[in-house]
Amino acid sequence: MQSIVKLKLFKSTLLVVLVSAFSMMILPAKAHTLEETSAQVILRDGQVEVRVLTDLPHLILALQNNQAWLMGDINEVMPTDLSADQQVDFIKDALKQTFSLSMNQQPLTFERVVITNTHHEHGTEIVFQARHSFAKVTDISVSFPKSLGDVHASFVKPQYKLLNAGDTANIAF
């Protein structure tokens, strides 16, 4: 009787161990992947900068998706046989074409786009820069390309101060 109980306990334990092991193998590892894109829109005197942090392999797959092109989410399908430099150029052009930024209800054109691979789990940074000539900014309107997916955006207007050695900065928001 005691050996039957031990056998049942062994089978139950073995089943739990096997189920746990198999579930770890089939569930995707998400510890080092960027789930969603984040962006920071930084307004400065005479310029605006948009810093986008995204998962580059996911973006490339989105730009190579024929269905996204059919749905109008992208303007052109990225060829699969591009070199790394050609991929970067394609991504820059594709994002510039579908990214919309307006200030004081006037559209701005991005003069510079830089893609920097950060070589760690936080993804790839894409920086868009545009100039403006507004003395006072009353509103900003931004629309991100659908290929970036959901975007967590923050909007920043830095306050600059020169602090001499030992000075304290008092900032009011």
C-alpha positions, 0 to 999 in steps of 0.5 A: 500500500505504501509503495502505491502511494509513493508511486502515485506521488512520484507520478504527480511530481513528475507530471508537474515537473514535465508540465513546468519544463514544457511550458517554459520552452514554448512560452516566448521569452520577454525579459529582454524585448521591448513590448511597445515603442516609446517616444519623447518629443523634445521642444527647444528654441528653434528646433524639435526633436523626436526620440523613438525607442523601438524594436528594430527586428519587429519594425523590419518585419512590419515594413516587409509585411505585404498585408500592411502595404495592402491596408495602406499602413506602409507606402512600400514593402521593404525588400528582404534582400537588402544589406544592413545599410540599405535597410537603414536607408529604407527605414529612414525614408519609410518613417519620414514619409509616414511620420507627421509633426505639426507645430502651431498648426504648421507642418514641419519637415524632418531635416535629419533622421539618425538610427542608433542601435543601442546593442542592449535590450532597450532596442534601437533609437531613431532620432528625428530633428526639425527646425522651427521659427516660432517665438511661442509654441502653442500646440504640437500635433504628432502622428507616428507611423503605424509600422511602429505599433503602439507608441508611449509618447511623452512631451518635454520642454526643457528649462535651461539654467547655468549653475555656477559651482555650488549654486542651487537650481529652483525650477517651477512646473 
